[in-house]
Amino acid sequence: MTARPILCERLRIPPFDPAVLKPTKWATAQQKAKLGNAILRFIALGMPAGKFTPALYNRLSNMFGFIAHYNRIGFAQTWFENAATRRDFLDQVARHPCWGDPSFVWSDVEREIGQRIRENLLVEAWAARAREEQIAREKSELAGLMAKHGGTTTSAVAPAPPVQPGLF
C-alpha cells in the first residue's frame, strides 16, 4: 500500500543559500545547496519512491546515520514504502544529532533539513497518516475474514471499572 502524499511546500522556503554553507574537500557550497534543495523538494512532495533519484540515494545514504542498503531500490523500499516507513525516515532525519565539522561533512545541510522537518511537524503528520493506513488495513482484513467465515461485527464491551466499597 502506497501512502497518500503529505505535501509541505513551505519546507522549501527559503532555499539553501550557498553563501551560508561550508564547502568540503569533496563538494562545493553550491553543490551542497543544490542537493540540499533537492532533498527538501523530495520531502515536500511526500517522498514519492519514483522521484528518489540516484543522486538523492547517493547523498542520503551518507547522511542522517542512514546506510546504503543493497541499492537505491532497497533503500526506497525500506524508507518510502508506506506512511509508517516515511514517518520513520523523517523521525530519523529530525532526531539525527548532525555530528562533524561542516568543512568535512554535510552536517550544516543535515542540521537545517532536520530543523525544517521539526518546525513543520512532519513526523507527527506522517504518524497520523500511518495510523489511518493501519485502521484501513485492519478494516479491510476484518471485512475479508467476515466474508470468509460469516458472522457480524461485535463491539467489545469494556468491563466496568472496579468499585472499591467503603471501609465502613
N, C-alpha and C positions, 0 to 999 in steps of 0.2 A: 504494500500500500504506500503510495507516494503522498507526501504531505502537501496540503494546500499551502502555497507560499504565504508568509507574513512579510509584506513589503514595508520597508522602512527607508524611504528616500532621504530623510533628514540625516541619516547615518553618514552620508557622503559630503555633508556640508559642515565646514569648509573642506575643500580637497586638501590633500597633503601639499605642503609648500616645501620644495627642496631647500629653500634658504634656512629652514629650521632643523633640517636633518643633517646628520654627520655622515660623510662618505666613509666607506670602509676600503680596505685594500682591494676588495673584490667587487664592490658596487659603488657607483657614484650616488650622490644625494638625489639626482634626477631619477635614476633607476629605482631607488628606494621609494621615492614619491609615486612614481608610475605604478609600481607593483602594489604599494600600499593602497592607492586609489582603486586598483583592480580588485583587491581583496574586499574593500568596503563595498564596491559595486556588486560583487558576487553575494555578499551577505545581505545587502539591501534588497536584492532581487529574490530573496528567500532561499538561497543556496541550491539552485537547481543543478542536479548532477550533470545535465547536458552542457552547462556553462562552466564546468570545472575543467579548465584548460590545462595543458601540460605545464605552462608557466606557473599557474596557481599551485598546482601539485608540487612542482619542484621547490617553490618557496615555502608553502605551508608545511610541507613535510620536514622542514628545518626550523620551524618557528613554534612557539607556544608549547613546547615539550612534545609535539607530535612526532611519530615515527613514520617512515616511508611506507610501511606495509609492503606488499609484494610489488604493487604497481599503482598507477593512478586509479584504475578501476577498483582495486581493492580498497584504497583509501576512500574513494567516493561511496562505496557500498557500506563501509564502516561508519562514516560520518554524515552521509546525506540521504540515507535510505528512507527515513520517515521522520515524523516530528520529534520523536524521542531521541533519535540519533543526532538530529540537528540541535536539539536542546543540549545534549551532552557536548557537542562540538563547541557551541557558544559558551557553555559553562567553563570548559577548559580554557578557552581564549580569555574569558573575563577573569578567571582566577589565577592565571599564569603570572608568576612574580617578575617576569621580564628581567632576568639577570644579565649582567655583562655590560661592558662599555660599548656605546653605540658606534664607536670608531672601529670596532671589530665585529660586532653582531648587529642584528636588526632590532635591538631592544627599544629604540626610540619609536619605531613603527609599531611594534608589539604593544607598547605601553599606550599609545594613542588609540589603537583599534580596541583594546580591552576597555579603555575608559569610555569610548563611544557606545560600546555594547552595554556596559553597565548603566550609563545615562539614559539610554533608550529602552531599558528594561526588556531587552530581547530574550534573555534566558527565561524570564517569567512568562513572556508571551508564548514562547515555544513550549514551555511546560504546560500551559493551559491547552495549547493545541494538541499536545501529546495525550493529555487526559481525554480530550474529545475523541481522538482516534481510538484510544483504548476502549472507551464506552461503546463506540460504534462497532468495533470488532467483537466485543462481548455480546452486544445485542444481536449481531448477525449470527454469531455462534449459537446463541440461545434459540433464535428462530429456526436455525437448521436442525438443532437437536430436538426441538419440539415437533417439527415437521416429521422427523425420522421416528421419534418414539411416541408421539402423541402427548396429550395432556394439555393442561392450561397453566398459565403462569400463576404462581402464588407469591404473595408478598410475605416476606419474612416478618413475623410479628416480634418486635423486640420485647423481651420479658420486662415486666415492671421492675423498677429498681427495688431492692430490698428495703424494707422499712424497719428501723430498729425501734422496738417498743420502749416506752419509758422505763426507767429503773424502778419506779414505784407504782 
